[in-house]
């Protein structure tokens, strides 16, 4: 890391004011042995947010891929609303969050699980028991992702079938934090 000092304005007294600027490290690559080309390393912003566009049936004992069809934000064109899949274009640490709002026709105890899977493997999980006709479950965390990983959300209910409600309460979002 290099610190560059830049003089700001004229000095009115004996003291001169300097501004310190931190210069980013540059990567130097040989181009056919002729000369060195300086290229600054670039971080691409990555963030997405999608919500459920219609109600979905969650059947008893069946693991279901939750659909988030309405894309509200996608900075780097990494989210596919047709498959509800996030595929990062670069390696990094990502913060991910998913939630599901549901309703049931009767008041029967149920256990609902929510999973954020990376390449089919559960990485962020939550399991909750409910004794009501309506509820919400969410799962979130920070994980390391590789470029082109497939990130999806799955839900499962035990003891009764419920209906996943559309709207902002049923959402999937994430952002690259480093």
MARKOLMAR-307857 format. One record per residue (C-alpha): x, y, z. Coordinates in steps of 0.5 Angstrom, whole numbers, plus 500, padded with zeros to 3 digits. Layout:
BEGIN
XYZ...
//
This chain:
BEGIN
500500500503507498501513501501520497502526500498532496499539498492543499493550498498555500501556507499562511504561516510556517505550517503547511497543510497536507492531504494524505491519500492512500493509493491502491495496489496495482497489478503489473502484467508482462505483455509479450515481454515488451513493457509492463501494463499497470492494471488496478484491481477492481471490485464489482458490486454485487447485490440482489433482492427478489420477492414471491410473485404468487402463492405457492403450495408447500405440501406435508413432508415435501422439500420444495424450491421456493420461487421468488419471481419478482426481481426488485434489485440485481446490480450485476445480473446474477439473479435468475427469477425464472429459476430463483437462483443466485449465481455470483460472478466473483468469489467473495464473502456474501450476506444472504437472507431468505424468508417465507410467510405462510398461511394454513387453513386450520390451527394444527401444530406444524414444523417448518424448515427453511434452507439456503443451499449452495450447489444443493448443499444446505449452508444456512438453516432454520427450523421452527414449530408453529401453532397458528394459522399464519406465520413467518420463518427466515434464515440468514447468514454470511458465507463464502461463495465461489464464482458460479455457485448456485444459491437457492432456497428450499422449504419443508413442512411437517404435520400439515400442508401450508400455502406460501404467501406472495409479497415482500414478506416472502423474499430472497436477498443478498450482497457481496461484503468483501
//
